[in-house]
Amino acid sequence: MGEFAAEVRLRLSEAYASLEAARANGDLYLAEARTLDIEDLRRIASRHDIEVPCTP
């Protein structure tokens, strides 16, 4: 599960970075899309007992 967990964590990190950039640029659509991505990834992590930080 090591590679899977690492991939989930990497994708979460990228999604958080993209969310921050979208907010900084005032791109509300992209910010909403990234928020949904983050929720999905956190749900996947939870289902597979992958620990992820509460915030980036």
Helices and strands as residue ranges (DSSP letters): H 2-25, H 28-47
